């Protein structure tokens, strides 16, 4: 991260030790009035004071753990039941649109004419015919 994006212009080029002991207004987006409000509300006056504030530490810990928390067994079971119900209702392997009204394909679709549809299809047919001629000649 480029530190220049999080500190105020007045504090650009300062080392981290200086920034830690700088007033809260050194943080980009924190005005002098905001810094005074934080001072009154939480008795913090420097970036270090804010970072060491228990409320900040607790908030960071809670959100970090929340991102890693696993589902409770009851929640996981409900999710799996819902997934199974959706899969039974709309199988993933069903190639037909749900709103088409077709539930089963009774007859396989016609094959596409490979001669007009596929590259080098003529060569494949020629080699097949040549193979049949060679077989007939061998017999």
C-alpha positions in Angstrom: 0.0 0.0 0.0 1.3 3.5 -0.8 1.2 5.4 2.5 0.6 8.6 0.5 -3.0 7.5 -0.1 -3.8 7.4 3.7 -2.1 10.4 5.1 -2.9 14.1 4.7 -0.7 16.2 2.4 1.0 18.0 5.3 2.4 14.7 6.5 3.7 13.2 3.3 7.3 12.0 3.4 7.3 11.4 7.2 8.5 8.1 8.6 6.2 5.7 10.3 7.3 6.7 13.8 6.5 10.3 13.1 3.1 9.3 11.6 2.2 7.2 14.6 2.8 10.1 16.9 1.1 12.6 14.6 -2.3 14.1 15.4 -5.4 12.3 14.1 -5.8 14.9 11.4 -2.7 13.4 9.7 -5.0 10.7 8.5 -6.6 11.5 5.1 -10.3 12.3 5.6 -10.0 13.2 9.3 -10.5 16.9 9.7 -9.5 19.0 12.6 -13.1 19.0 13.8 -13.2 15.2 13.5 -10.0 14.9 15.5 -11.5 17.1 18.2 -14.7 14.9 18.3 -12.6 11.7 18.6 -10.5 13.4 21.4 -13.7 14.2 23.3 -15.4 10.9 22.7 -12.5 8.5 23.2 -9.7 10.6 24.7 -7.3 9.9 21.8 -5.2 12.6 20.2 -2.6 10.7 18.0 -2.7 8.0 15.3 -1.1 5.7 17.9 -3.8 6.4 20.5 -6.5 5.6 17.9 -4.7 2.3 16.9 -4.4 1.3 20.5 -8.0 2.1 21.3 -9.7 -1.1 22.6 -12.8 -0.4 20.6 -10.8 -0.4 17.4 -9.0 -3.6 18.3 -12.3 -5.3 19.2 -13.9 -4.2 15.9 -10.9 -5.4 13.9 -10.9 -8.8 15.7 -14.6 -9.3 15.3 -14.6 -8.5 11.6 -11.5 -10.6 11.0 -13.0 -13.6 12.8 -16.4 -13.1 11.1 -14.8 -13.4 7.7 -13.3 -16.8 8.8 -16.3 -18.1 10.8 -17.7 -21.4 9.6 -21.5 -22.0 9.4 -23.2 -23.5 12.4 -24.3 -27.1 11.9 -28.0 -26.1 11.7 -27.3 -23.4 9.2 -25.2 -25.8 7.1 -27.9 -28.4 7.2 -30.5 -25.9 6.0 -28.2 -24.7 3.2 -27.7 -28.3 2.0 -31.4 -29.0 2.1 -32.1 -25.9 0.1 -29.4 -26.9 -2.4 -30.7 -30.4 -2.7 -34.3 -29.1 -3.2 -33.2 -26.7 -6.0 -31.1 -29.5 -7.7 -34.1 -31.9 -7.6 -36.4 -29.2 -9.0 -34.0 -27.9 -11.7 -31.3 -30.5 -12.4 -28.0 -28.9 -13.6 -27.8 -31.5 -16.3 -31.1 -30.5 -17.8 -30.3 -28.8 -21.1 -33.8 -27.6 -21.7 -35.0 -24.2 -20.5 -37.3 -24.3 -17.5 -39.9 -22.2 -19.2 -40.0 -24.2 -22.4 -42.5 -26.7 -21.0 -40.5 -29.7 -22.3 -39.7 -32.2 -19.6 -38.1 -35.0 -21.6 -36.5 -35.4 -25.0 -38.1 -38.5 -26.6 -36.1 -38.5 -29.9 -32.5 -37.6 -30.4 -32.0 -34.5 -32.5 -30.8 -34.9 -36.1 -27.1 -34.8 -36.6 -25.6 -31.8 -38.3 -24.2 -32.3 -41.8 -20.5 -32.4 -41.1 -19.6 -31.7 -44.7 -21.0 -28.2 -44.5 -20.5 -27.7 -40.8 -17.0 -28.9 -39.9 -13.5 -28.2 -41.2 -11.9 -31.0 -43.2 -15.1 -33.2 -43.0 -14.6 -34.2 -46.6 -11.2 -35.6 -45.9 -12.6 -37.7 -43.1 -15.2 -39.1 -45.4 -12.6 -39.8 -48.1 -10.4 -41.7 -45.7 -13.4 -43.7 -44.5 -14.3 -44.6 -48.1 -10.7 -45.5 -48.9 -10.5 -47.7 -45.9 -13.7 -49.5 -47.0 -12.3 -50.0 -50.5 -9.0 -51.4 -49.1 -11.0 -53.8 -46.8 -13.1 -55.0 -49.8 -9.9 -55.6 -51.9 -8.2 -57.5 -49.2 -11.2 -59.9 -48.9 
